[in-house]
Amino acid sequence: MKLETLKAVQAARDSRRAIVLAKRIADGAEALVYADRVDGELAQADVVAAARAALASGRSETVDTSAGKVFLHAFVPPPRMIVVGAVHIAQALVPMAAMTGYDVIVVDPRRAFAADYRFPNVTVLQEWPDEAMERLKPDASTAVVTLTHDPKLDDPALQVALTSDAFYVGSLGSRRTHEKRKARLLDAGITEAQFGRIHGPVGLDIGARSPAEIAISILAEIIRTRTAQTEPAERKVKAA
Amino acid sequence: MTAAAEDILGTAAAWKAEGRGVALATVTLTWGSSPRPVGSQLVVDQDGNMMGSVSGGCIEGAVVKEAVEAIGDGKPRLLDFGVTDEQAWDVGLACGGKVQVFVERVG
C-alpha cells in the first residue's frame, strides 16, 4: 500500500467520510473510491461500480472484475456516542466506549465535571446539552446516554435525542425517577412512542453497582441494540 | 478519533515515520466460523512487532513471518489458511473456518 493511500484513508476517517480502498490481489494496484471521485490507477468502470456498492453497504468483500480479483475494503465512519453528564460513571463508560470503537463526545456545562483531565483523548464540550445536541445532530449511528440525574441537563438532551434518528437513547435513573421524567417530557410535547425509545433504567440488568459495572451494563446494552439493527440475520441465527 | 481506539493504520503510519519497514495484513475472505471479519488488519514491522489481528491468535505467527519477507522483497502475497490445509493445521486454525489474508508492504 502506498503511504499516501494510507494517509488518505486516515484523512477520510478523521473527517468522518466513508471511503473504499479497491486493491487488485495480484499486484496490489489500488484506487480510492469516494462518493464523488476516484483516485488511483485501478479505475475500471466495473471496479468503481462495485466499490460504490461497497461504499453504500459498508461491507468489505473480494470481487471478480475486468481487472481481475479485487478486494474492496470499506472504511465507514465509526459510530458516535454522546454522553451527557461528565460524572463518575462517564469516566468509566467513556474509555470503554472509545476502546470499543466509538467516537465519544462528552457534554456537561459544569466546569468541575467537564474538565479535560478527567476525560483524556476524547472531545469534552462544556456546553448546555440542548445546544450541543442540536449542533451534533444525532444520526442513525449515534447513541445518546444521559447520566446527570439533573432534569435541567438530562431533559433538554433527551428532547433532542428522542426526535432524532439516534439508534440508542439511554437515561440513568431509578424506576421512580423515570416515571417523573416521563411526566415532565410528555408535558414538554414528547409523545408516548418517543418516550418509549428511552432505555430506562439504563443498561442490561447484571446487578451492576459500581460506576465501572454500570458502565459495562450500559455499553453492553448499546452493543446489543446496534448489532440487532446492523446484523439482524446473524443475530437471529445465533439466538436460535 | 480517540487514542484509546485501536488504530492499526495510525500505527502503520507512525512506525513508517520512525523509519521502520512496515507491512499490513488484511483479511480478504472468510468461510465458515472465523474469528475476525473481512477487513480486519494486522500491522507488522521488519522485526516482527505487531498490532491488531487477523484471527484469534491462530495464524498471526505465520502471517508475521510472511509480512517480514514482504517488507524485504516488496512483493504482495495472498495467504490461505484452513483446516484442509496442511500448513494451517500446523499453525492451528482450531475454529474450523478458513481465512484468506492479503499481505503487502507499506510505502
Chai-1 contact restraints between the chains, C-beta under 6 A:
chainA,res_idxA,chainB,res_idxB,connection_type,confidence,min_distance_angstrom,max_distance_angstrom,comment,restraint_id
A,M1,B,L24,contact,1.0,0.0,6.0,A-B,restraint_1
A,M1,B,E104,contact,1.0,0.0,6.0,A-B,restraint_2
A,M1,B,V106,contact,1.0,0.0,6.0,A-B,restraint_3
A,L3,B,G107,contact,1.0,0.0,6.0,A-B,restraint_4
A,L6,B,L9,contact,1.0,0.0,6.0,A-B,restraint_5
A,L6,B,A13,contact,1.0,0.0,6.0,A-B,restraint_6
A,V9,B,L9,contact,1.0,0.0,6.0,A-B,restraint_7
A,Q10,B,L9,contact,1.0,0.0,6.0,A-B,restraint_8
A,I25,B,L78,contact,1.0,0.0,6.0,A-B,restraint_9
A,G28,B,P76,contact,1.0,0.0,6.0,A-B,restraint_10
A,G28,B,E104,contact,1.0,0.0,6.0,A-B,restraint_11
A,S60,B,V38,contact,1.0,0.0,6.0,A-B,restraint_12
A,S60,B,G39,contact,1.0,0.0,6.0,A-B,restraint_13
A,T62,B,T28,contact,1.0,0.0,6.0,A-B,restraint_14
A,T62,B,L29,contact,1.0,0.0,6.0,A-B,restraint_15
A,F71,B,T28,contact,1.0,0.0,6.0,A-B,restraint_16
A,H73,B,G39,contact,1.0,0.0,6.0,A-B,restraint_17
A,P95,B,A4,contact,1.0,0.0,6.0,A-B,restraint_18
A,A98,B,T2,contact,1.0,0.0,6.0,A-B,restraint_19
A,A98,B,A4,contact,1.0,0.0,6.0,A-B,restraint_20
A,A98,B,A5,contact,1.0,0.0,6.0,A-B,restraint_21
A,M99,B,A4,contact,1.0,0.0,6.0,A-B,restraint_22
A,G101,B,A5,contact,1.0,0.0,6.0,A-B,restraint_23
A,N121,B,T2,contact,1.0,0.0,6.0,A-B,restraint_24
A,N121,B,A3,contact,1.0,0.0,6.0,A-B,restraint_25
A,N121,B,A4,contact,1.0,0.0,6.0,A-B,restraint_26
A,V122,B,T2,contact,1.0,0.0,6.0,A-B,restraint_27
